[in-house]
Amino acid sequence: LNGNIDSPGDEGAIFRSLVTGQTLSPQALAGLRAKDDQAVIVLDGNSLEIEKQDPEPYLVADINQNSYGSSPSNFYSLGGFLYFTANNDTSGTELWQVNQATGVATVVEINPGSASSSPTNLIGAGNTLYFQAYNPTNGYELWKIVNGGTATLVDLYVGNGSSSPTDFVDIGGTIYFIASGYNGTTSTGQEIWKIDPVTGNPSVIELVTGEGSVSPSSLVNVTGTLYFTAYYNGTTYTGLELYKLDGNTPVFLKDIYAGGNGSNPGNLTYSNGKLYFTADNFTEGIELWETDGTTAGTKLTSDINTNTYGSSPTSFISIGSTLYFVANNDISGSELWKADAAGNVSIVELAAGDGGINPGNGSANITNLTNVNGTLYFQAYNPTNGDELWKIDTSGTLSQINLYAGTGLYAGASGSSPNNLINVGGTLYFTAVGYDGVNFSTTYTGDELWRIDPSTGNPTVISIVSGTGGSNPSNLTNIGGILYFQAYTPATGYELWKVDPADNLPSLVSDLSAGTNSSSPESIVSAGGAIYFI
């Protein structure tokens, strides 16, 4: 304090860093110096200036007091409750819930005793949570919890047989899923089911009447219509082909691989008013297909690889009116491709005819495709620059992100190896290694956090460890427009950090495992205005 005025900055955090021996990077120190931690409270009618402290993380519950942790996972926030699975060494792996108003965690025990019910496939509709769980009496069945109450069995397969509900999809409040049914007299086989959003009652949508199974899979919501794959069209075994649901009526779109072999549709992705997918018709191999929801409109988009058994498109992402994906035409190697609104398919090139980012038959090894306000960012490789960050802007122009005069973020063929790309409020954050190729002691950053300035498009490193060391950031998570992540310093170990969007400076949330020990936070989620992690 400076007299009666709180001096600028978070003096407490700076002092803590000094006494604990933590070396702050210039950016981290600047963030603490710029922080406004002044506040005014009123007590008995008197206004008092105070220095406020950010809320400290605290242990919600020591669920497993017997061993080394309960391993919480499968987090799902709904209706004022955070649901997750955990093992307390007494009840096995069961469903737990935290009342976000009280902070109290309680177990929802479906399989009494030390055995596990192993809940999976958590999904919500309104204030009702649906999920699959097991007990010896009912097998693997559908269960539900309303408003944090007790679990209720929705017994689709009467007796100790299992309906094994899976692949839950929410379409306008109606939950669709795959399950097998048995009412004590007749069986439905494995079919598509739905839960009425008004009554909460389940009903089956049969492709095959009776005990036969169509083995549906790959349920996806396409602008309010359910598309899926199945093996049987109601009269003929087709192998795995594409279907859609028209109301409660399944519609077989096309026998792409004629006969009973199946084209195995995959990568179902909506773009430009069409559903794009991969399929193998045996003639062209695995290629890009499309459908407008009609039989006539279900067709091959492009035979990208005319030389072998298909280009095997993957990594689909729709941005504006363009579908981007990775494919191999057997000439240019594995490169980035695009399909425009008119259905034209082409390789993405710096200049016409150069054969992609890695010219020749070598592959660019495209990964981490990320949309930030209509600009596509991704990692790609060529022998000159190594693995570097690239982008396609809103005009469709391809370019490499450069920090050092055309060399990317790391000069030379090694590359910066950008990873963990994430869009936080219109800003791209990622991890990478930086180096100008000359001044190692001043420009080598180690593995650190970076951002792309949304105004200029320029990259900036957010150093947490000063000098050539790296903080090895991971588990990057967007919580309400704030980036939270795990990072390392020699003084604190691996702890929880965040970047303030107001000044883009990093700050340590808390040194939970004091000193050089690490708390290694992960599975960062938001629920009810609070942040939870393990």
Beta strands, then each sheet from edge to edge (+ up, - down):
strand 1: 38-43
strand 2: 46-51
strand 3: 73-78
strand 4: 81-87
strand 5: 93-99
strand 6: 105-108
strand 7: 120-125
strand 8: 128-135
strand 9: 139-146
strand 10: 151-154
strand 11: 166-171
strand 12: 174-182
strand 13: 187-195
strand 14: 202-205
strand 15: 217-222
strand 16: 225-232
strand 17: 237-246
strand 18: 249-254
strand 19: 266-271
strand 20: 274-280
strand 21: 286-291
strand 22: 299-302
strand 23: 314-319
strand 24: 322-328
strand 25: 334-339
strand 26: 345-347
strand 27: 367-372
strand 28: 375-382
strand 29: 386-392
strand 30: 398-400
strand 31: 419-424
strand 32: 427-433
strand 33: 447-452
strand 34: 459-462
strand 35: 474-479
strand 36: 482-489
strand 37: 493-500
strand 38: 505-510
strand 39: 525-527
strand 40: 530-532
sheet 1: 1+ 2-
sheet 2: 3+ 4- 5+ 6-
sheet 3: 7+ 8- 9+ 10-
sheet 4: 11+ 12- 13+ 14-
sheet 5: 15+ 16- 17+ 18-
sheet 6: 19+ 20- 21+ 22-
sheet 7: 23+ 24- 25+ 26-
sheet 8: 27+ 28- 29+ 30-
sheet 9: 31+ 32- 33+ 34-
sheet 10: 35+ 36- 37+ 38-
sheet 11: 39+ 40-
end
